[in-house]
Amino acid sequence: MVNYVERLYAWFVIPWPLHLLLIFIVIHIVGLVGLSENIDGWNLFSSTFLQLFGGWFVIKTINDNLGVLSSTSIKQTLRDYFESVPAFKPKSITIQLKGASLSASTGVAKVTVSKKLKTTKEKIEFLFSEIRRLENENRELRVELVRKIDSLKSSLEDKIRYQEHDIENIQSKIVDTLVGGAKEEALGILCIFYSLLIPYVTSLIRYLFRI
């Protein structure tokens, strides 16, 4: 039983805040019956309130969507617009040229200077020594290259994880804003729509309750 009540409550609150429209309609109808001597004043108040409330909800939804999609707001947009009014007297423009420094690094080449080789044996020994030297240099280069690749790979993986986390947060915010914003915008539009139907609702209540 408790589980059913919890599931029923969770189902009931899904359309929130659209429940407010039903509350406003009930309050308006109760006011028509209870304030039958001043129906016109009550209708004027109700219509004004619903239009202002509905308009505020629509503007609030637009402002929230701007905050998520472009990190701005209606207030900031209006402020930027009025601050961008062209001045009557053109402002002087100062251009600063900053020098650019260019640095270049040059590789260090290892050069082996040997004495003049006379015999074939000396030449062969020299060639073998050069081969061993080149192999050692290549081994060092491979180790350094592998180290740099591992470091770069680790850095890229960290950046990818960070960006994936940011993307998930943005997607979640967009979904929450669009779903919640759609309900808020619907509430605002329905409040304005009901305010236009107030004269017809009043005629129906007068007919039903013989006011």
C-alpha positions, 0 to 999 in steps of 0.5 A: 500500500505504501509503495503504491501511494509513493508511485501514485505521488511520483506520477502525480507530480510529473506535470508540475507546475501545471497543477497551479493552473487547476488551483487558479481556476478553482480559486477563480470559480470559488471567488465568483460564487463567494463574491457575487456582488463584485464579480466584475472587480474579481474578474479584473483582478483574476485576469490581470494576475493570470496574464502577469503570472503567465507572461512572467513564466514565459519570460522566465523559461526563455531566460533559463534557456538562454542561460543554458544554451548561450551562457547569457540572460535577457538582463545581460542581453539588454544591458549589452544592447544599451551599452553598445549605443553608438557614441555621438563623438567617435572614440579615438582608437589606439593601436598598440603594436607588440613585438613578437619574439621568435625563438628557435632551437637547433638540434645538436649533431654528434660528430665523431672526429677520428684520426686518419685511418690507414689499414683496412682493420682500422676502417672496419673497427671504426665502422663497427664503432660508428654502428654501435654508437648509432644503435645506442643513439637510436635506442635512446631516441626510441626510449625518449619517443615512447616516453613522450608518446605515453605522456601525451597519450595520458594527457589526451585521455585525461582531457577526453574524460574531462570533456566527456564529463562536461558533455554529459553535464551539458546534455543533462542540463539541456534535457532538464531545461527543455523538459522543465521549461516546456512545462513552465512555458505551457503553464504561462500560456495556459494562464494567459489563455484562461484569462481570455476565457474568464468572461465565458467562464463567468457566464457559465457560473452565473447560469449554473449557480443563478448568480 
